[in-house]
Amino acid sequence: MRSVHSLPFPPMSSAKSSSKDRATYDTLPIQEGFAFARIKGGVYLALFSRISKSGQYTAHIFRHELISIFLLDFIITDFYSTDSSVHILELIPAKFMCYEEENETVFLAKDMTLRLAKLADPMSSGRPGIPGLFDSPATRRVQY
């Protein structure tokens, strides 16, 4: 079930954030389109839409569903480009994704999915933070 929030919105269940994490990446000004964004400490795939000339935006936040499939999770309404809890980390060119608006589904290129995982956890090897997503018994390394 989708929910609509105005900032401040409920805490996210994503990666923890620290001032060290925030300093790792430069942020871009909020623009319309798809982007990886740090929102309230978590890193998400988001679609930003401008709703007024005064710099008011809406963000559709997509959750990782399966490998490279993302489904609409919730919508943040009525926030401004100056809001300190929303930072665009990287814009996503259209050639790396396919958006099915009627199904509210985004198909993201594998490289971009791995990039999102790395942005969410800079200390990771680039694999998504969801246990077992790309791991199989054959690819897991056992350390003794």
Number of C-alpha atoms within 10 A of each C-alpha: 5 9 9 12 15 12 14 10 13 9 10 12 8 14 15 13 15 9 8 8 15 14 9 10 15 10 15 12 11 22 16 15 15 23 21 22 29 23 18 19 22 19 25 24 27 27 21 21 17 19 15 11 7 9 14 16 20 21 24 20 22 20 16 17 13 10 15 16 18 20 19 22 17 17 20 19 18 17 19 18 17 12 11 9 15 22 24 23 21 19 18 17 10 11 8 13 17 13 14 11 9 6 9 13 17 22 17 21 16 14 12 15 22 19 18 24 21 18 25 25 21 14 9 12 11 17 18 22 18 10 8 11 11 12 13 9 8 6 8 10 9 6 4 3
